[in-house]
Amino acid sequence: MHRLHTMALTALVAVLAAGTPISADIIEQILVKVNGEIITKTDLEQRQVAAIRQRPEAQQLRGDDAAVAKLLAEVTPQVIVDAVDELLLIQRGKELGYAMGDEQFQSILENIRKENKIETEAQFEQALKQEGMTMLDLRRQLEKQMLVNRVQQTEVMGKIGVTDDEIKAYYEANAASLAAPANVTLREILVAVENTDAGVNVAADEAAAAKAADIHKRLLGGEPFPRLAADLSDAPSKANGGLLGEIPYTDLAPELQKEIDALKPGDLTAPRRTSRGYQIVKLDARSGGGTPTMDEAREQVSERVFEQKRRGEFQKYLVRLRTQAIIEWKNDEVKKAYEAGLATQNTQAAVPPR
């Protein structure tokens, strides 16, 4: 799709480098008509820039034509599919009589101001200017979002239900994936051993080992862990009675995992040599890791089943809109990108959801 790449490449590199919107002050090139409404070259370029900026590698693209061209080839098929689908949904919303009233628009503006701590109209206008938008642009964008959301809600989501049989079938097939991540709550006491350029001082190491052994003996004798940690630990956690907090089990070093596996809540490890010195670890609690019952997982399973059905029904709905639409392509390369995007969607839809 060389022509498609070069069509917007120069503009995209400049925009990504400057971080500014593409100017629309040019004679528009129409790429496609959807039921008589147009998608222009500028529309496509703005969507391409937005899509590329979402990619982690976008920060490395300054002036790099080859890298931009590669990303452009990757994002354009989905970008043009999304552009056509959005236009179809907006058209359908208008057919259904949906529109954004002044009161609704003002309510949304007020929420935007509160969320962004914008106190004056001048600040709001300046924020819009920085985004390359006017108040009219913002209203049009918000109305498009509202129309798309309303159509999805009434035409798709409002018609989806989840039955007990579906919940049971999903649970039986996916019970293992419903388990909450295993976490452990730990405390530590550290007797530090200083490392020097000459290595570890043997006498200092032996003294630290003896001190840790004595602390361990006192803990087994019933002295409170938080008090001894506060008095004797060399770790920053001493300020919290040695509390390290809740930690994902998978974040622990394998050797510590083995020691923790052998403990019950309230138990201690023996003093263990680490790179910092001698450490005593207490297991305060375990959480997660077990497979929930179907009743415990019902809400989570219901949400997953609903989302699977929503995605499937929404794609079917979009296919119907596309089939009923009159789509007139004015650029063969963009048409090929659109067809490639649809092919990718079909391939992904054929993969059974988990």
N, C-alpha and C positions, 0 to 999 in steps of 0.2 A: 504493500500500500504506500509506495514511495510518494505518489502525488498527494495523498492524504497527509503524510508526515510533513512534507515541505509546505503544504498549504498554510499551516499555522505555526510552523516551527520558529521562524524569526520573531514573531510576536510573542510566543510563549517564553522564549529565552529572555526577551526584554522584560516581560511582565514578572517572571520569576526572580529576575535579578533586582528589579526595582521594588517588588512587592506592591504594585499598584494595579488597579483594574484596567482592563482593555478599554480603550476609547471606542465609542460607537459612532463617532462623528465621521463616518465614511459611507459611501454608497454600499448598501447591504447586498451581499450575495446570498440568495435563497438556496438552501440545500435540500429542503423537503417541504412539501405541503401535506398537512394532515387535516382532512376534512376542510380544506380551504385555508387553514391557519398555517403560518409559516414558522420554520426553524431556520435561523440565519447562521452565516459563518461566525458572526460575533457571538451568538448564543452558544454555539458549539465550543468556541475558543474559551469562553468564560467557564463553561462546565469542565473543559479539559484542564484548565489551570486549577480549578477547585479540586478536581480529582487527584491531580499530581501533587498538590500541596498536602494532601492527606497521607501521602506515601512517606515512610521514614527517610528514604534516600533523597527526598526533595531538597534537603538542606545542602546537598553536595552538587547541585545542578548549575551553579552560577556560571553562565556562559558556555556550558558544555553541550554543544549541539547534538553530539552522538548519544549522550545519556538521555537528553530530553526526547529525542526521536524514539529511543527504545521504550521509555515510559509511555510516550504518546501512543505507540502501537499497542501497548498493553491495556491502557485505560479507555481508548476511544470506542471500541465495540460496546462496552457496557454503558458508557456515557451517552451514546446516541440512542441506545435502546431505552434508557431511563428518560431521555428527553422526549421521545415519542410517547412513551407510556404516561408520563406526567401530563402531557398535553391532552391525551385521550381522557384521562381521569378528570382534568379540569373541565373539559368540554361536557363530560357526563354530569359533573356537578352542576354546571349551569343549566343543563337540560332538566335536572331535577329541581331547579329553582333555588338553589343555595346561593347566598351572597353574604358578604360581610357588611353589616350595618355600621353606622358611625359610632353607636354606643359600644358595640363589641370591639371595634378598632381602638377606641379610646381606653377601654378596659385593658386590652393587651399592651398598649403603650405604657399605661401606668405600671403594669407588672414588670415590663422591661426596665423602666426607670428605677423601680425599687430593687430589682435583682442586680442592677449595675450601679446602684447608688448615684444615680444622676438626679441632681436637685433642681436644675433650671432648664428652661427651654433652650437657652443658648448652648449649654453643655450637650444637650441631646442633639442639636443641629451639628455641633462640632464632631460628635461621635459618628453621626451619619456621614459627614463629609470625609472623615478618615477612612470610611469603608467605601467611599465613592458612590454614595447613595443619597437620594433626596427622600423627603417624607412620602412622596407619591410612589417612589420605587419600593420603599418599605411596605406601604399598604398593599401594593400589588403582590409582593412576595408573600406577605402574611395571608392574603386572600387565596393565593394559589395553594399554600399549605393547608388552609382551612378546607378548601374544596376537595383536595385529595384525601384528607383525613375523614371528612364527612361521607364521601363516596365509599371508602373502605369500610367505615363503620356500618352504614346502612345496607350496602349492597353485598358485603362479604361477612364481616365479623358478626353482625347482628343475626345472621342466619346459621351460625355455627353453634352446635351443642356438643357436649361431651357426656357420654353415657357411662354407667358403672362398668359395663362390659369392656369398654375401651380402656378405662382406667385399670381394670384388672389385667387385661392383656398386656398393656404397656408395662405394668409393674412386674409381671412374671418374666417378661423378656429383658427388662433393664434394671432389675433390683440392685445389682451390684453398683451401678453407676449412680444410684441415689444416696449412697453412703456419704455422710458429711466427712470432710477431711479430718484426719486424726491430728489432735493437738495435745501438747503436754504443757503443764504449768510447772516451772522449775524454780528452785532457789540455788544459790551457790555461795560457797565460801572459798576464797582464793588466798593461798599463801604464795606470794610472788617470789620468783627467783630471777635475779637480774642477769641478763646476758651482756657480756662485755666483748670487746674485740678479741680478747684472749680466750673467749668461750665461757663456759659456766664454771664458777668457782666451786670445787668439790665440797669444801667445808660448808659453804653457804647453802648448797643444794641439800646436803645432809641435815643441816639445821632446819631448813624449810620442811623437809620430809618429816622430821621429828615433831615440829610444831603442828603440822597438818594431822599427824597421827594422834597427837594429844587432843586436838579439837574434835576429831572424829570420836574419840573415846568419851569425851564430855557430852557430845550429842547423843551417843548411845546410852549414856547415863541419865538422859532426860532433860538436859539443859536446853532452853529454847533456841531453836535455830536462828530466828531473827535477831535475838540479843547477841549471840556469839558472832553472827555476821556483822552486826553493827560495830562490835568491839574489836574484832580480830581480822576481818577480811580486808584484803588489799584491792578488791575490785570496786569499781564505781557503784555497783549494785548494793554495797553496804548501806548506802543512804536509805534504801528501801528494805532493809532487813534481808538482803541477799536476793530479793525477788527479781527474776528475769522475765516473768510474765508468761503469757500463753504463747507457745512457739509451735509452728507446724512441725510435726514429727519428721517429715521428710527433709527439713532444714538441718537436722542434727547430723553430726559426723557419724559414719557407720559404726565406729567403735563405741560411741556413746549410745547409739540406738540399742546395741546389744545389751549394754548395762541397764538401760532404762527398761527394756523388755522384761528383765528379771525382777523389777521392783513393783511393789504395791504402793498406792498413794500413802505418803508418810515415811517411806523407806529412803535410805541414803545409799549412795555409792561409797565405796572405799576411796581414800585419797587417790586421785588419778593424776599422773604427770601429764601436763600439757605444755605448750610452748610458752605459756605465761608463768607456770609454776605448778603448785599442787592444788588441785581443785576437788572440793567435796560438793556433790550435787544431791539435792533432795527433790524427789518427785512429790509435788503438792497434789496434782490432779491430772486425770486424763479426760479428754472429751472427743466426741466424734468417732469416726472410724467404723462404727457398727452399721449394719444394714437396717434401715427403719422398717417397721411393719407397714402393710398397705394402708392402714388407717392413718398412721403417722405421716406417710408420704402422700396421702390423697391430694392435698392442695398442690404440692409440687408436681405430681404426675398429671393432674388435671391441667395445669398451666402448660406443661410440655406437650400434651396431646392437643390442646387447643392451638398452640403455636404451630405445630406440625400441620394441622388441618387448615389453619389460617393461611399458611404459606402456599399449600396446595390449591386451596380454593381461590386465593388471590391470583395465582398464576393462570388458573383456568379462566377467571374473569377477564384478565388482561388479554388472553388469547381471543376471547369473544369480542372484546372491544377492537382488537387489531383486525380481526376477520371482517367485522362490520364497517371498518373505516375505509375511506378512500385516501390512500397514501401515494403521493406523486413525488418520485425522486428526481431531483435536479442535478445530482452529483453522483456519478457511478461509484466513486471510491467510498463515499459516505454510505451508500447503499450496501456495498460489500461489507463494510464494518458493522453495519446494523445486522446483516444476515449472520455474520460471525458471532455477534453478541447473542443472538437468538439461539444459535447452535450450541453455544456454551451453556446457556440456560437450560436447554433441553437435556444436555448431557448430565448436568448437575441434578436436574429433577428426576432423572432415572436412577440415581443412587438412593437407596432406601435410607431415610433419616434414622438417626440413633435416638 
